[in-house]
Amino acid sequence: MENGQPPLSHVVPPEKLPRHIAIIMDGNGRWAKRQGKPRLAGHEAGSETVRRLLGYCRDAGIAYLTLYAFSTENWSRPPDEVAGLMNLLGYFIRKNEAELLEKQVRLRVIGRREDLPEPLQADILRLERETEHFERQLLIGLSYSGRSEIARAARRLAEQVKAGTLAPEAIDEAAVAANLYAPDVPDPDLIIRTSGEMRISNFLLWQCAYSEIYVTPVLWPDFDERAFRDALLAYAARDRRFGGVKV
Ligand code: FPP
């Protein structure tokens, strides 16, 4: 019991808990502006939210967490903001290496990792290898976009057809899904977007087909345990039908 609240593991019954939560972390810039600080201060505060969130997910028993940290479109931001974000991501990975190992969390990056600065690519690869045997997973979208992920899957399928290992008529939904960045990860049950925007912004376009979407006005740096609880409660109250009807 914390602040009169039940522990995160008891907020909703286990069968009402999302297995996979994906988050569009929005509002760092607005948070910084409200504080009269540079945008990068918002991203730093947002990175602290990520660290706290890992604890909430562990306590609640969430198996998969995917974070949209940098989209393919984000490269068009001012160069100092892009450089600052890349530094911050590298710092986050190095700083949390021991913690991820100790807490047994598998790190995976989805996106065009070849676009990232080489030292960051090396840090990512090292930690991915060190953690690849763990079951709970943290996926981070870096230079990620849903459309480019689907285009990449199409390209990979075309290569298999060309090589004679795949018949065109064998291309079905499962074949496309098998060529996404993390084919073994279940689709997100819950997609959270902070800062009130009602958009999917090119995030997990294939995987979001039946995801429940929850938008909160809270800005990402302010997303705390209470905001996380509210999202879990909202999800638990949803009636998921996957296109069917309730009998
Ligand atoms: C959107 O806010 C946020 C981003 C583009 C960056 C998200 C990055 C972090 C939270 C930093 C660290 C991430 C990890 C995984 C350690 P915005 O800048 O678009 O905000 P605005 O819409 O208010 O301007």
Boltz pocket constraint, residues with backbone or C-beta under 6 A from the ligand:
constraints:
  - pocket:
      binder: B
      contacts: [[A, 25], [A, 26], [A, 27], [A, 28], [A, 29], [A, 30], [A, 31], [A, 42], [A, 43], [A, 44], [A, 46], [A, 47], [A, 50], [A, 67], [A, 68], [A, 69], [A, 70], [A, 74], [A, 88], [A, 89], [A, 92], [A, 140], [A, 195], [A, 220]]
      max_distance: 6.0
